[in-house]
Amino acid sequence: MAVSRRWVGLCSMVLVMMLCVGTIAKVLEEQIPETENGGTEKLQSSSKSSMVAGSEVAEGSNEHAVDNPEEVASMVEMSIRNSTERRKLGYFSCGTGNPIDDCWRCDPNWQTNRKRLADCGIGFGRNAVGGRDGRFYVVTDAGDDDPVNPRPGTLRHAVIQEEPLWIVFKRDMVIQLKQELLMNSFKTIDGRGTNVHIANGACITIQFVTNVIIHGLHIHDCKPTGNAMVRSSPSHFGWRTMADGDAISIFGSSHVWVDHNSLSNCADGLVDAVMGSTAITISNNHFTHHNEVILLGHSDSYTRDKQMQVTIAYNHFGEGLIQRMPRCRHGYFHVVNNDYTHWEMYAIGGSADPTINSQGNRYAAPTNPFAKEVTKRVETSQSEWKGWNWRSEGDLLLNGAYFTPSGAGASASYARASSLGAKSSSMVGSITSGAGALGCRRGRQC
C-alpha cells in the first residue's frame, strides 16, 4: 500500500505539472496584435505623455540635468538590493547582478510584458520612458523607398508619428535606409525576438526630441547621406544637409536610453551625443570594429554641454576598437562596470575640463607597450589638465593598463558624475556577458 500511495502521489504531481505547462503554453501563444499594413492597433494609451516640440527641447535640455546625482545613486542601489532579495527568494533564478537585465530578462512572458523594460532604466537616462504610454506599432515592411512619404508598416513611418509608440518587428529584417531615420519624441524601437539589422545606408538621428529608447538592434556599416528632403513628422519634412554616418546621433535631445545593441563599422561615430544633449544612458551594448566609438560633447567652445550627464554602464568594448570609449567634453560622465577588452590608442579621452568618474571597470591593455594608458587628455598641456577631475575607483587594470587620475580626489563634482552604485570589478564578466543584441525567443527567458 505504501508503494501504491507513492505512485499515486507521483502521478498526481506529474498531472499538476502537465496542467501548469499547458496553461503556460496557452499564455505564451498570445501575441502582440498585428495589422497587416503595419498599423498601430491600440493596446493601451495614456494621457500622461506629452509631446515636446523640437525647438523647445533644444532650448530647455539643460533643465534635464540631475540636481542631486547622489539621490539617483541611492535609488539605483535600492533597486539592486530589492532585486537581490527577490533572487534569494527564488523569484529571479537567472539573476546576473546586472540590475537592468535582472529587472526583465528572467520573465518567460517578456514578450507580452514588453513595456516593463521602460521601468528598468538606470543612470542619468533612467527616466526615458520611450513609447511606454502609447500603442504598439508592428513594422512589417523593411523598405525605405521614399523618405518624404514613407509607407505605413515601415520603420520610418513608425518613428515620425506624433503619438507615443512602442515599435516592434513582425519578422527578421535588414533595413537599408536611404536617408537619416529622424526620430520623434516618445518612441521605443524594440528589436527583441527578431533579428533586425539597420545597415549599409543611413542610420538613426535623435534630434531636438525627448524620451527615446533604442533596444535590441544590430546597427552597422552606416554611411554618410543627405542633401535630400526627409520627413520628421506627419506634418513636416525639410532639407537635410550631409550626415556624418553615425550609428546613433543624439543632437539637442534628452532622456535617451541606448541599451543592448550591437554596433560596429560606421563611417563616423557609433554613438555621438552633442549640442546640449543630456540625461542619457548607454548600457549593455557590444561595440566592435570601429575607430572613434563614442563622442560626448560638441566642441571645446560649446559650453552649453557643461550640463551634459551621461551614464556608460555594462557595455563590452570588444575587438577592433581604436579610441573614444568615450571621448568627453565639458560635462559629467559616469563610466561604470564596463568590460574593455580591446583598444589600440586609448580607452577614455577628453578635453575642455570634463568630470570623469570611472568605477568598477575592467581595463585590459593591448600588447603595444605604447598604448597601455587608459586615459588621454586631447591636445591639452599637463599644466591645464592636472586640475580636471578624473578618477579611477575600484577599476581592474590588466596587462599593464594604467589610469592617470587628476584633480581633486574627493571633489563634489564626482557627485554630479555619479548615477548608480558600482559593483565590484570582479563581477564585470557576468554583468556584461549578455552585452549586445540578445537572441530572445518567445516563451523562454531572454
Disulfide bonds with the S-S distance in Angstrom:
Cys94-Cys106 2.07
Cys103-Cys120 2.05
Cys203-Cys222 1.93
Cys440-Cys446 1.51
